[in-house]
Structures are given as C-alpha cells and as structure tokens.
Amino acid sequence: MPTWTTRTPNPTATTATPATPTPTTQTRSALARCVEPTGETEFLAEHWERRPLAIERKDPGRYDDLLSEEDVERLVCSGGLRYPGFRLVKAGEQLPSRSYTADIPWRPTSFTGSADVERVLEEWERGATIVLQGLHLTHPEVTAFCRSLEAALGHPAQANAYYTPRAAQGLPVHHDTHDVFVLQIAGSKRWLVYEPSWELPLKTQRYTPELGPPGNAVQDLVLGPGDMLYLPRGWLHEALTSDSDSLHLTVGVSVVTWLDAFRSALEECGDELAFRRSPGGESADELLELFRGRLTPEAVERRAREKLLRTRRPIRDGQLSQLRALDRLDTDTELERRPTVIATATERDGHIVIAFEGKEVVIPPSAAEEAQGTLELDEPFTAGELPGTLDEDSRLVLVRRLVREGLLRISEA
C-alpha cells in the first residue's frame, strides 16, 4: 500500500503540470465577473497594465454574494471587529485607532484593538469611511473570489472594502502601486481619474505632492451598484460620494514584475560557483550568460507560480464535515477538486509532488497515475474512476489523504 508525506516545498522540481480551479456557477472566473461584457482576452490585450476600463451595468446585487451592506452592518455593529482588520479614514486622514477601539479584559490575554461600536458609528455619521481590511484573509466569499482572480492572472490578489457615508470623501488624490478592480456594491460614488505621474510604479514609488498636482481628469464617472472600474497601478484617482452612502470592494493585484523576475533568478544563481567568487579583473560575460539562461519564459513562470503557491493561505470551508464524511467514503463516493485550489504537480526522484497552499504532498510512483488524474479531471469523479492500476484499498488511501490535505472534497458533504 502506498505511503506519502507532506512537507515544506523544495524549489528544485521539474515537469510541472498546473491545476487550476474548475469553474462552476458559484466560482466562475472572477476576472470574467469583473470585466464582462468585455472578454478576458480583450481585457488582457487592451487594458491590463495599459489603460483604465469602466463598465456600467445597472445590475444591483451583482456582487452581494461577496459582501453586502447587511454584511458590513453586521460586522460593524457586532463589536467583533479588531484593528487592523478595520480602520477609519476621513478627508484623507487616518483617525487614530485608539480613538475608536478599546481593549477588552480577558484571561489569559485581553482582546486588543476591539471596535468601540458607539465611537465607530459616531465617526461614520460625521463623515468617516469604514475600511474593512484584508478581507481576502477573513471573509470566505472574498477569499474564494481572490483565489479565482489569482488563477486567471497568476499574481497575488488582496481585498479591502470601503463604506463611505453620503457627502463624504475617504481618500484624496493618490495612486496605487498595485492594479485595482473597484466593484461597486451599493450606493454610488463619483470617480475622477487622471493620467499617471509614475507609469507602473513600484511599491516604493508613492505619489507625493512634490510630483505636482494632477492635470485635467481623463475620466469623470459615477459608479452605481454592479458597476466596475479597473485602474492600472499608477493612475491617479479620487472618489466622492453623492447623496447616498456608498459601499465598494477594492481588489488589488500585486503584479510580479520583470524586476521581481530578475531578483528571483539572481537568488538562484547562488548555486553557481562563478557567482560566489569575489569580483576581479575577469569579464562578466560568463556570468551574464549563466544569468540569461535562468530568464527563459518557462523559468520565469515557474518561479512566479512557485512563490504564489508557497504564499497562499489554505481555504478549508466545510472541512470539519469533510473529515467526518471520510468514515463513509468508498470507491463510489463522488469527489471533486476544491475550486479554490491552485496546484502544480511535479516529478521528483520518481515521485509525484503536488504543491499547493504552502505545502507539498509527495505521492509514491505506484500511485502517480491516480494522483495526476485527480488534477486533470474537471468533472466530479469517484476513486474507482481514476486512471491507473492501484487496487481498491490503495485508491481509498490516496483520496482520503487528499481530502484531509484539502486538495479534494467529498461532493455530498
């Protein structure tokens, strides 16, 4: 019967076979949900990293499955929010967190930075925007949406929500150092967009007044419920509410640049003796040629994907029920790959190594064909339907392990 292990990823791997989430009604491409009716291919060719895209839909409720006004009200009024999971900003200034949070005594440790609900509501009435931060870490629906966007674009995604009271402004003119999808959930907000002062700025290249004021707005639009605005990093913008409260979700994409690719490639050069020598009078041509060999499209894509997989947090909705359902699993139980899993299978020393969400599951050669099958089948399947020659008991050992690790899930559970 096969055995395998789970361990910290090893960067030396070959023969990669990527597996990306299978689209369903609930988890169809997040990129498509953002840019429709513009096609994904058209968006990537004409807008991505190039120019803004605004889409008016008049489609209230389009993004309510991700986050709604009711969700925000429940979160804010429950008293369960804690800094820095939320913050307040007003007219471009961050309010001191101590003015609207409190520490709740508890043993063995106090709940620090807890929302003082009355103070938060008072500040919101006075024009402060409530910012819910890092929703890709805490809100399952937004987490799944970001994971789908990562699968489509190949870059890490993050999400904040901004709930701004009527006739208020949260942030002044600024640019972001990541690409942004603004999803208007409720109410309306006016957006003024200006040409960039920095084109595709790095994270350290922030907008400052020294760069000069923005010129004339190139776009002046009002986003309503269901509308979307895409802004490449560097495009200056500001937002103003109207006579209605406004809730929008900002999904940021931290693009892996060529500068990142060069840095990653250079880090790998440490295994070359020539790079470990002290600089002398010899020519650097040999080093440049070695370095060039690590910048092939395949190598650049591999490193970016490995880093993405290494840094993704697990998404395990329903996993307690999954663990209990293992008791009933047999070769006829319907299974499916979790739609939020981005995985890569590589061959190493004859074993199949499945990497996802910061870990590796090592599969012995005897179960390689069945393991590959779990990544290649897009429709639900049973252990008995997997390719390969494993006996029934060994197939069940394999799929039980992959359910425990979070790669697969039992459909009925």
ZAMARGU-4260 file (C-alpha; in steps of 0.2 Angstrom, whole numbers, plus 5000, padded with zeros to 4 digits):
<rodrens>
0) 5000/5000/5000 | 5007/5017/4995 | 5014/5030/5008 | 5017/5048/5005 | 5022/5064/5015
5) 5018/5082/5017 | 5032/5094/5019 | 5039/5111/5016 | 5042/5114/4997 | 5058/5111/4988
10) 5062/5123/4975 | 5071/5111/4963 | 5057/5102/4953 | 5054/5098/4935 | 5040/5093/4923
15) 5026/5104/4930 | 5008/5101/4927 | 4997/5115/4933 | 4980/5113/4940 | 4968/5127/4942
20) 4951/5129/4949 | 4937/5121/4940 | 4924/5135/4935 | 4906/5132/4942 | 4891/5143/4944
25) 4897/5150/4960 | 4915/5151/4956 | 4916/5155/4938 | 4931/5166/4933 | 4932/5181/4945
30) 4941/5190/4931 | 4925/5187/4920 | 4914/5194/4933 | 4924/5210/4934 | 4926/5214/4916
35) 4910/5207/4907 | 4904/5210/4894 | 4922/5214/4889 | 4930/5197/4886 | 4945/5191/4896
40) 4957/5190/4881 | 4952/5208/4875 | 4954/5215/4893 | 4972/5207/4895 | 4977/5213/4877
45) 4970/5231/4878 | 4968/5236/4896 | 4979/5226/4908 | 4994/5237/4914 | 4989/5249/4900
50) 4973/5260/4902 | 4958/5260/4914 | 4941/5251/4910 | 4925/5257/4917 | 4909/5246/4914
55) 4891/5252/4918 | 4879/5238/4921 | 4864/5244/4931 | 4865/5227/4940 | 4861/5229/4958
60) 4865/5214/4969 | 4879/5208/4956 | 4892/5207/4970 | 4881/5205/4985 | 4887/5187/4986
65) 4904/5193/4990 | 4899/5207/5003 | 4883/5217/5006 | 4878/5232/5016 | 4870/5220/5028
70) 4886/5210/5030 | 4895/5226/5034 | 4882/5232/5046 | 4883/5215/5055 | 4902/5216/5056
75) 4902/5234/5062 | 4888/5233/5075 | 4893/5216/5082 | 4908/5223/5091 | 4919/5209/5084
80) 4930/5219/5073 | 4948/5222/5079 | 4961/5233/5072 | 4970/5232/5060 | 4956/5222/5052
85) 4947/5238/5051 | 4951/5257/5052 | 4943/5274/5049 | 4948/5287/5037 | 4941/5305/5035
90) 4945/5318/5022 | 4962/5309/5018 | 4967/5307/5036 | 4968/5291/5046 | 4959/5293/5063
95) 4970/5287/5077 | 4964/5269/5081 | 4964/5272/5100 | 4950/5285/5097 | 4938/5271/5091
100) 4945/5255/5099 | 4946/5248/5116 | 4955/5233/5125 | 4943/5220/5132 | 4950/5212/5148
105) 4951/5193/5147 | 4961/5179/5153 | 4975/5175/5149 | 4976/5189/5136 | 4965/5204/5133
110) 4956/5207/5116 | 4966/5221/5110 | 4960/5234/5097 | 4942/5229/5098 | 4929/5241/5090
115) 4921/5253/5101 | 4904/5252/5092 | 4897/5268/5098 | 4913/5278/5093 | 4914/5270/5076
120) 4896/5274/5072 | 4898/5292/5078 | 4913/5294/5067 | 4904/5287/5052 | 4890/5299/5055
125) 4902/5313/5055 | 4909/5308/5038 | 4922/5294/5042 | 4924/5280/5030 | 4924/5262/5037
130) 4938/5252/5029 | 4937/5233/5031 | 4955/5227/5028 | 4962/5211/5022 | 4945/5203/5018
135) 4955/5190/5007 | 4961/5183/5023 | 4945/5183/5034 | 4929/5183/5023 | 4927/5166/5014
140) 4917/5173/4999 | 4930/5186/4995 | 4944/5174/4998 | 4937/5162/4985 | 4935/5177/4973
145) 4953/5182/4975 | 4959/5165/4973 | 4950/5164/4956 | 4957/5180/4951 | 4975/5174/4955
150) 4972/5158/4945 | 4967/5169/4930 | 4981/5182/4931 | 4995/5172/4940 | 4998/5186/4953
155) 4993/5188/4971 | 4977/5197/4975 | 4970/5206/4990 | 4954/5215/4995 | 4948/5229/5006
160) 4930/5236/5007 | 4926/5255/5009 | 4909/5260/5017 | 4908/5279/5015 | 4893/5290/5022
165) 4884/5301/5010 | 4893/5318/5005 | 4910/5312/5012 | 4927/5308/5005 | 4938/5295/5012
170) 4955/5297/5002 | 4962/5312/4992 | 4970/5311/4975 | 4983/5296/4975 | 4989/5282/4965
175) 4990/5263/4970 | 5006/5253/4967 | 4995/5238/4963 | 4982/5236/4949 | 4964/5238/4956
180) 4947/5232/4952 | 4934/5243/4960 | 4917/5233/4962 | 4903/5245/4967 | 4891/5235/4979
185) 4879/5248/4985 | 4875/5267/4983 | 4885/5277/4971 | 4902/5285/4970 | 4909/5298/4959
190) 4927/5294/4952 | 4939/5306/4945 | 4954/5298/4935 | 4970/5307/4930 | 4985/5302/4920
195) 4999/5294/4930 | 5013/5304/4937 | 5023/5287/4939 | 5020/5274/4925 | 5018/5257/4933
200) 5026/5262/4949 | 5035/5251/4961 | 5029/5249/4979 | 5041/5262/4985 | 5036/5274/4972
205) 5021/5283/4981 | 5013/5298/4975 | 5018/5314/4984 | 5013/5332/4982 | 5031/5336/4975
210) 5026/5326/4959 | 5014/5341/4956 | 4995/5342/4956 | 4985/5331/4944 | 4980/5338/4927
215) 4963/5338/4920 | 4953/5322/4923 | 4953/5310/4909 | 4938/5301/4916 | 4924/5308/4927
220) 4911/5294/4931 | 4898/5288/4943 | 4899/5270/4948 | 4882/5263/4953 | 4878/5245/4960
225) 4885/5232/4949 | 4897/5243/4940 | 4916/5241/4939 | 4931/5252/4937 | 4949/5244/4933
230) 4964/5255/4936 | 4982/5250/4931 | 4994/5255/4945 | 5000/5272/4944 | 4984/5280/4938
235) 4979/5295/4949 | 4961/5295/4956 | 4950/5301/4969 | 4932/5296/4974 | 4917/5306/4981
240) 4901/5300/4987 | 4884/5308/4982 | 4868/5310/4992 | 4869/5291/4996 | 4880/5280/5006
245) 4892/5270/4996 | 4900/5253/4998 | 4913/5246/4986 | 4926/5232/4986 | 4943/5236/4980
250) 4953/5221/4974 | 4971/5224/4972 | 4983/5213/4961 | 5001/5214/4966 | 5009/5211/4949
255) 5025/5201/4948 | 5036/5212/4938 | 5052/5209/4927 | 5062/5217/4942 | 5055/5203/4953
260) 5059/5190/4940 | 5077/5196/4939 | 5079/5196/4958 | 5072/5178/4959 | 5083/5172/4945
265) 5098/5181/4954 | 5094/5172/4970 | 5095/5155/4961 | 5112/5160/4955 | 5120/5156/4972
270) 5122/5138/4966 | 5134/5143/4953 | 5152/5144/4959 | 5156/5158/4947 | 5143/5169/4956
275) 5151/5165/4973 | 5168/5172/4968 | 5174/5189/4973 | 5174/5202/4958 | 5190/5203/4950
280) 5198/5208/4933 | 5189/5194/4923 | 5175/5198/4911 | 5157/5196/4917 | 5151/5189/4901
285) 5151/5171/4908 | 5141/5177/4922 | 5129/5186/4911 | 5127/5171/4900 | 5123/5160/4915
290) 5111/5173/4921 | 5102/5174/4904 | 5099/5155/4905 | 5089/5157/4920 | 5077/5170/4912
295) 5068/5159/4900 | 5049/5161/4899 | 5047/5144/4907 | 5059/5148/4921 | 5051/5165/4925
300) 5034/5157/4925 | 5039/5143/4936 | 5047/5154/4949 | 5032/5166/4950 | 5020/5151/4951
305) 5030/5143/4965 | 5030/5159/4975 | 5011/5161/4973 | 5008/5143/4978 | 5020/5145/4993
310) 5012/5160/5000 | 4993/5156/4998 | 4984/5153/5014 | 4973/5137/5015 | 4954/5139/5011
315) 4945/5125/5020 | 4926/5129/5021 | 4917/5114/5027 | 4932/5104/5032 | 4925/5098/5048
320) 4911/5090/5039 | 4923/5083/5026 | 4934/5074/5040 | 4918/5066/5047 | 4912/5061/5030
325) 4928/5051/5027 | 4921/5037/5038 | 4908/5034/5024 | 4920/5036/5009 | 4921/5021/4997
330) 4926/5019/4979 | 4908/5025/4973 | 4909/5041/4983 | 4908/5057/4972 | 4924/5068/4974
335) 4929/5084/4966 | 4944/5096/4967 | 4942/5111/4978 | 4938/5125/4966 | 4949/5137/4976
340) 4965/5126/4975 | 4979/5131/4963 | 4991/5117/4962 | 5006/5111/4952 | 5011/5093/4951
345) 5030/5090/4948 | 5040/5074/4946 | 5055/5072/4958 | 5065/5056/4960 | 5051/5046/4953
350) 5038/5053/4965 | 5024/5065/4961 | 5025/5081/4971 | 5008/5091/4972 | 5012/5108/4978
355) 4998/5120/4984 | 4994/5132/4998 | 5011/5132/5005 | 5015/5114/5006 | 5019/5098/4996
360) 5011/5081/4996 | 5023/5068/4990 | 5015/5053/4981 | 5025/5037/4978 | 5027/5031/4960
365) 5014/5017/4962 | 5001/5030/4964 | 5007/5043/4951 | 4994/5040/4938 | 4979/5041/4950
370) 4986/5057/4958 | 4988/5065/4941 | 4971/5060/4937 | 4964/5070/4952 | 4972/5086/4945
375) 4966/5083/4927 | 4948/5078/4929 | 4937/5093/4928 | 4921/5085/4932 | 4917/5076/4949
380) 4924/5058/4949 | 4925/5043/4961 | 4941/5034/4967 | 4935/5019/4956 | 4935/5030/4940
385) 4953/5037/4942 | 4966/5030/4929 | 4980/5018/4935 | 4981/5001/4942 | 4980/5003/4961
390) 4969/4991/4970 | 4953/4997/4979 | 4961/4999/4996 | 4976/5009/4989 | 4964/5021/4980
395) 4954/5025/4995 | 4970/5028/5005 | 4975/5041/4991 | 4959/5050/4990 | 4957/5050/5009
400) 4974/5058/5011 | 4970/5071/4998 | 4953/5076/5006 | 4962/5078/5023 | 4975/5089/5014
405) 4962/5100/5007 | 4965/5096/4988 | 4949/5086/4986 | 4932/5087/4994 | 4918/5074/4995
410) 4904/5082/4985 | 4889/5076/4996 | 4897/5083/5012
</rodrens>
